[in-house]
Amino acid sequence: MTASVPGGLPRDLHPVAWWVWAIGLAAAASFTTNPWLLLMLVGVAALVVAARRSDQPWARAFRLYLWVGLAIVVLRVLFRLLFGGSYPGTVLVDLPTVPLPSWVAGVTLLGPVTRESLLAGLYDGLRLAAIVVCIGAANALANPKRLLRSVPPALYEIGTAMVVAVSVLPQFADSVRRVRAAQALRAGATGRIGRLRRLLVPVLEDALERSLALAAGMDARGYGRAGAATPAQRRTTGALMLVGLCGVCVGVYAVLDSTAPRWLALPMLAAGLLLAVAGMVSAGRRVERTRYRPDPWSLPEMGVAAVGVLVAVTAWWVSEHQMLIAYPDLSVLPQVSLLALVGVLAGLLPAVASPRPAHLGVAA
Amino acid sequence: MIELRGVSFGYDDPDRPELVLDGVDLTIEEGELVVVSGPTGVGKSTLLGVVTGLVPRFSGGRLIGDLLLDGRSIVHTAPRDRAHVLGYVGQDPAAGFVTDTVEEELAYGMEQLGLPPETMRRRVEETLDLLGIADLRARDLRTLSGGQQQRVAIGSVLTMHPRLLVLDEPTSALDPTAAEDVLATLTRLVHDLGLSVLLAEHRLERVVPFADRLCVLPGDGRLLAGDPAELLASSPVVPPIIELGRAAGWRPLPLSVRDARRRARGLAERLVVPPPRARPQTSTALVARGLTVAHGRTVALREVDLELLGGRVTGLMGRNGAGKSSLLWALQGTGRRRSGSVLVAGEDPGSLDAAGRRGLVGLLPQTAADLLYLETVDAECAAGDDGTGAARALLERLAPGIPGDAHPRDLSEGQRLALALSLVLATRPPVLLLDEPTRGLDYAAKHVLADILRDLAVQGHAVLVATHDVEFVARAADEVVVLAEGEVVSAGPVQRVLAESPSFAPQVTKVLGPPWLLVDEVVTALESA
């Protein structure tokens, strides 16, 4: 008998799968203001993170996102308290309205606090908080650098540049700390501008020198080696990409602007996307780079991504066909339908269906 | 294999009309370890850059001459298109890292070459074993020690299977043991894989025994290449062992400690043991008791007791990460300590503001350039002493003749160090701490720095200097403190502590045994004998 590990042997799931799952959850959150559903979405995200995050530094940031979410909710409700006067409904506390000068017409300060106004603030805040927490979950579950490394081969150079940019930030903080300590060791300008200059000049010089050293190092290690592509091939690829991207822009504009002619909307978007993909494939085919141990995309990845899509589609269906469930009336206790409940809870599947992360319990 | 033919290089700069390289010819054969030496700033890095293609692309300037690889000119080939033949490791390996884990860094170059995944996988494993870093494979590059980073950097170019490895001062930031490790690794690559190595180094004492050929840049743009023993007889920069050989009149010159020891049989007996160095009795300048410093969960210093005497230079040694910098910053008062006390002239520098601390303890940090922010030397001095002229006067004494309108970045490494030192000393603190001041200094500059520190001690300053450079400690220090794992493992007079430890013993001690530390002492004894 073989012992089976749920979700397979420990390994890191493809970062794109986690992002599809998290964006699905976030999309679901944007389709509803039902507090029960929103709280459940936050719970689902938190549970999956608790079950499947590694102990790398980026994984510890999830708590930060939870705090940000809480702050959003509190702020929304506070704003309703401060500026939400004259909202119709059951009055809870009858605060006096603070008279404001006429040039801020339209804004009321304080005034009677209604239950509906508070609840509207709470639901609204919860929705935004749930979206933030979902994105935070993706960040905690997927190594952001591996995500950048998974860009298609045609965009490899841009991907590397972004990875470098991400790595530079901690170095920059380190450099600021070092220079600040060093400048305290000598006398010098004490004015505000002078102090700023004492910090900025050495830090920028340091950053410049580092980037030159990095550029030289990358060049010496073959970054950006010329491929075998002929100039004509390169021009074709470039043209395909450019026309494709223009098409995508026009298409997106037409989709969002309902006054634009309809034939410009979806057909244009589709054509643009097609051209851009063709350009990338044509560029990617000529790239002579290979990837060391790429993240595999197999069943668990497909499952996790599919769950994200499923959650989003269910939430969209509920918002279209069960309006009262998705956007509950503020005067009554919100209800939950079986479909909405199952749709949200399906998001929990990756907690058991995905493999455990590879770097669990290994001190970094 | 690689051939430089009539290579000249200079900057199109009216201030620097002279050529850095002038008609240089050099051939590097298969499986040869070639060392380039010379004082700092003579163009060692430039020569390496010409070979890798980074000069003139990243430096500017004008290059004349030809570079041949197997008889084919590659002088116009970009560095990235030479990557499969030439592997380059820069001075600061951490600055060249592109990815964030050891394994990905090793694979990066191969990804650029477009090697098939199976080959990449195999070569990564082979290289991990070859360099003895298999246990580091998943580690974050930034958490590695200096020696480990250097080996990962070498590994990351080795995976591309280059035929020539070009290294710029691979051991300058390493402690003696880590440096030996890296050099042993390089020798093994040359012997086992037939790799050619071109390496620039001004701390010759460690690399000379491994070198097949030595190139000396005397400073006038010429390049002298030849057998190490012959060339060193007249070279301007030589390790102590060669100086000893020259003084004792040995021919041919011994290159390794082992050779020298054989030649020195009987020499030690003939020499009259010098009287112990004069140790003037002075008062205590700084007392630290039970000093403990922790960064998060790592303990940097554990219960360290230390006394610094006025008029003495104390060397602070220990491997990378032993807590040397933590100790200096804690003594200076900026570094937060968990427990323990520091007293300078009856006051705790930790309880004072920045200006108060400067008055008690001066600290020269590892990157002296962090202290400088103005456009001219005069402006820096004026800002450093509030216009009293004290800093300029100090600078004139430490490094005479620096023009006041020079930009601090245009100064040589040693001059810049002197400028930073005079800014720190402008408030006349009784205690002076220096963190790795010898990094990047050649023998001449190190002698000057040692004299400066001795001079400051004579004026009554208590000096503590953290360094990896054994020869520098032997020359400059009266006492030595050795740290390991944040604890003091040995402390005492320099003759005793350095002689006690095989890895910290200077070359002269290794050859002649204690109490000999310096060539100068032997020379004096030889003359009087």
Interface residues (C-beta under 8 A of the other chain):
Chain A: K145 T160 V163 V164 S167 P170 R178 V179 A181 A182 Q183 A184 L185 R186 A187 G188 A189 R197 R198 V201 P202 E205 D206 R210 L212 A213 L214 A215 A216 G217 M218 D219 A220 R221 G222 Y223 G224 R225 A226 V287 E288 R289 T290 R291 Y292 R293 P294 H359 V362 A364
Chain B: T52 G53 L54 R57 F58 A78 P79 R80 D81 R82 A83 H84 L86 G87 Y88 G90 D92 A95 G96 F97 V98 T99 D100 E103 E104 A107 Y108 G109 M110 E111 Q112 L113 G114 L115 P116 P117 M120 R121 V124 A138 R139 D140 R142 T143 S156 V157 M160 W329 Q332 T334 A354 A355 R357 R358 G362 L363 L364 P365 T367 A369 D370 L371 L372 Y373 L374 A383 G384 D385 D386 R409 A420 L423 V424 A426 T427
